[in-house]
Amino acid sequence: MDANMLAKAFPATPAASLHKLLSPDGINKKYLDDIKDRREFVDQSHAFRKLSEEKNLQSEVLKQAYELEGCVRNTGIPRLWYHHYT
């Protein structure tokens, strides 16, 4: 599975984010409630989460992407920290 296949596996809804799908506590419950009427998004979300839990290169890529989501470009400073202290 290459990067293009990972991108296509991600739910095509604006409500989705890596932090909502890959949280250590499981998929965000509010997110699931927001998409409950769209079964294809619910199924995609669970399938994407399952991909991240495998032991392979793709899951490592997803874990790294989870850590990087929200970082300000070229600074390495997480967005929440940046907005809190500026």
WOFENRA-V527698 format. One record per residue. N is the residue number from 1. PHI is phi in radians with two decimals (999 if undefined). PSI is psi in radians with two decimals (* if undefined). OMEGA is omega as a letter, one per 30 degrees, with the letter a starting at -180 (NA if undefined). Layout:
BEGIN
N/PHI/PSI/OMEGA
N/PHI/PSI/OMEGA
END
This chain:
BEGIN
1/999/2.19/l
2/-1.75/-3.09/a
3/-1.06/-0.66/l
4/-1.09/-0.71/l
5/-1.19/-0.64/l
6/-1.11/-0.74/a
7/-1.11/-0.69/l
8/-1.25/-0.42/l
9/-1.32/-0.36/a
10/-1.25/2.35/a
11/-1.01/2.32/a
12/-1.54/0.99/l
13/-2.27/2.43/l
14/-1.06/-0.36/a
15/-1.29/-0.30/a
16/-1.43/2.51/l
17/-2.62/2.78/l
18/-1.06/-0.66/a
19/-1.17/-0.55/l
20/-1.32/-0.60/a
21/-1.51/-0.58/a
22/-1.94/0.30/l
23/-0.99/2.48/l
24/-0.99/-0.43/a
25/-1.50/0.04/a
26/1.82/3.14/a
27/-1.12/2.37/a
28/-0.97/2.19/a
29/-1.16/-0.65/l
30/-1.14/-0.71/l
31/-1.04/-0.83/l
32/-1.07/-0.65/l
33/-1.15/-0.67/l
34/-1.15/-0.53/a
35/-1.87/0.16/a
36/-1.00/-0.48/l
37/-1.46/-0.11/l
38/-1.97/1.49/a
39/-0.97/-0.63/a
40/-1.12/-0.61/l
41/-1.25/-0.67/l
42/-1.09/-0.81/l
43/-1.12/-0.76/l
44/-1.08/-0.68/a
45/-1.11/-0.79/l
46/-1.19/-0.67/l
47/-1.15/-0.70/l
48/-1.14/-0.74/l
49/-1.05/-0.75/l
50/-1.08/-0.69/l
51/-1.00/-0.71/a
52/-1.24/-0.32/a
53/-1.63/-0.10/l
54/-1.29/2.92/l
55/-1.87/1.41/l
56/-2.71/-3.12/a
57/-1.10/-0.67/a
58/-1.08/-0.71/l
59/-1.18/-0.59/l
60/-1.16/-0.68/l
61/-1.09/-0.77/l
62/-1.13/-0.68/l
63/-1.13/-0.71/l
64/-1.17/-0.72/l
65/-1.08/-0.68/l
66/-1.02/-0.76/a
67/-1.18/-0.59/a
68/-1.49/-0.36/a
69/-1.03/2.22/l
70/1.66/-0.07/l
71/-1.31/2.49/l
72/-1.29/2.37/a
73/-0.99/2.42/l
74/1.10/0.18/l
75/-2.11/-0.50/a
76/1.35/0.13/a
77/-1.61/2.14/l
78/-1.02/2.50/a
79/-0.98/-0.75/a
80/-1.10/-0.73/l
81/-1.12/-0.79/a
82/-1.03/-0.85/a
83/-1.26/-0.50/a
84/-1.25/-0.64/a
85/-1.83/0.15/l
86/-2.01/*/NA
END
